[in-house]
């Protein structure tokens, strides 16, 4: 993960369901000259409406944000040509949330019970290109080949685990059979497996580890 030019203010968008939290974070970032607060939103819909027309460096997203939820938002952001780095702001008492956030492609996790200074410091570290997950031993998670799959490949391997055929996958995803075969071949290569059964077994194993 490359770094952001920190000689200029770091562009940030805040997305949080709580008006009080959003207000407190906004005030903090507006008063810090190292950051440029581009926009705030209390809903997934409002966040997407902004992020799709404005490029920013960092997004801070409430894990339980209304409508779509943070995990789906991260997946949508990853499809952009230059996706912003995402920091998840969530319940630090639940170890599954940091794992799920990392698996989805977030750059960092900060507990909602942490001091605001922790959030600021995490933003600066993420801008430097670091991944910040203080509640996890991230070495095994980072090395899991499942995390190398693209968003489309993740959708396909999940569908494979449901027992869908190539023809059914083609219909569900509205892509050609040849494109399905192309994606499945890439999945096999990335997971270093030879068939669907091995790919599905790898998928379930990774999911079990991720869920603790």
N, C-alpha and C positions, 0 to 999 in steps of 0.2 A: 504494500500500500504506500504510494508516494505521498510526500508531504505537501502541505499548503504553504504558500508564500505568507509567512507570518509578519513580514515587514509592513503589510497592510492589514486593516481590520478584517477579521474572519467573519464572513457572512453566515448568519444563523437564522433558522426558522424554528419556532416553538409550537408544539402541538400537544395540548393537554386538556383533559376533560374538566379539570377543576379550575374555575375562575380565579380562586384564591392563589393556587399554585402558579397559574399562568401570569397573574399580576405580579407576584413576587419575583418570578424568574425574569419577566420583562424588565422590571425596574433594575435588577442586578446587572443584566447585560447592557442595558441602555447607559448605565453609569460607568461601564468599563470600556475604555477607549480601544482595547485590544479586539473588541467585537463590534459588528454592525448587525443590529437586529432588523432583519428584513421584513418579517411578518410573524403573526401569531394566529393560532386557530384552536378552537375547542372541539372541532369535529374532523373526521377523516376527509369528508367531502370538501370542506373549506381548505384543508391542508393541500389536497391534490390540486384544487383549482389554482393555488398559488405556485406550487412546486413545478407544475407542468409548463409554466410560462416564465419562471424566474430561476436562474441557476444560483445555487448556494453551495457553500462548503460543507456545512454541518446541519443536520436535523436532529432535534431532541424530541422524542416521541413517547408519550404516555403508553405503556404496554397495553392498557385496557381502553385505549381511545375508542370513542363511540363509533358505531357503524361497522367499519371494516376490521379494526384491530391492528396493532402495530405489525404483526407478522406479515399480513397481506400487504400493508403499505410498503414494507421493506422489499418485498418481492416486486412490487410495481416500480419502485425506485431503481432496482437493479437492472431493469430493462432499458433505462436511459443510457444515452451514449456516454455521458460522464456523470455517473450516479453520485449523489452527495454521501458523505459518511454519516451513519446513523448512530445516535446514542439513545439507548432505551432507558427510560426513567420508570422504574417499577418496584414491586414489592421485594425487598431484599431478603425477606424471611422465607421465600419460596425458591429453593435452589434450582427448580426446573425452569424458571423464567430466564435466568442468564444463559442456560444451556440452549433453550429454544431460540433466544435472541441471537446467539452466536451462530446456531445452525441456520437461521434465516438469512444471515449475512450482515448483522449489525457490527459496528466497530467497537462498541463499548456498552457497558451496563452500569448504571448508577442507581443505588437504592434511594427510594423516596424519603427514607428516614435519615439520609446523610446530610451533613451541612452543605449549604449552597456552595461553599468554597470547594467541596469535592467535585461538584458538577463543573465548576469553572476550570479546575485543574484537569479534569478528564477531557474537556473540550480542547484545551491546549495540547494535551498529549495525542489526542486523535488527529488534530491538525498537523502534528509532527509525523503522522503515519503509523502511530502505535495502535495496538488493540488493547483495550483495558477491561478486563473482567476479573476484578479482585476477589470475587466469591468462588472462582473456579480454578482448577488446575487445567489450563487450556491446552496443554501439550497434546494430549490424546485426541481432543476434539478437533484441533487444527490439522492433525495428521490423518483424520478420517477421510478416505477418498470420496465419501458421499458429499462432503463439503465442496468438492471440485465440480460437482454437477451444475449445469446451468438451470435456470428456472424451468425451462421447457423440459429438460431431462428429468428434473425432480417430479414434474407432473406425470411424465411417462412412466417412471419406475413405480410411482404410487399406483398408477392405473394397472401396471403389470401385476402388482401385488393383489389386485382385485380379480385377477384372472382374465383380463380382457385380451382378445386376439388382436392381431395387427389391423384387421378389418374394422373391428369395434373401436380401436384407438384412432384410426383414420377418421371415422365418423364423428367420434366425440370431439376431437381436436380440430376437425375440419381441415386436415392436411392430407396429402397423398400417401399411399402405401409406401412409396419409395422414401418419402421424407420420414415416415415412422421407422422404417428399417435403418435409415441413416442415423437417427437419434439413438436407437437401440444399440447399434454397433458402437457408437461413441460411448454409451453407458458401459458396455462390456469392457471396452478398452480402459476407461478411467477406473473401473472397479477391479480390473484384472481378473475377469471371470469369463467363462466360455458359453454359458447358456442362461436362459431366463431363471431357472430354478436357483442357480448360484447368485444371480443378481438380486432376486427377491429375498433370499436368505441373508445376503449382505445388508439389504435395506432394513429388514426386521431387526437384525442384530444392532445396527446403528441406531435405530429408533428406540430400542430397549435401553441402550447405553445413555442416549440423550435424555430419556425420561427417568433415568436414575434407577 
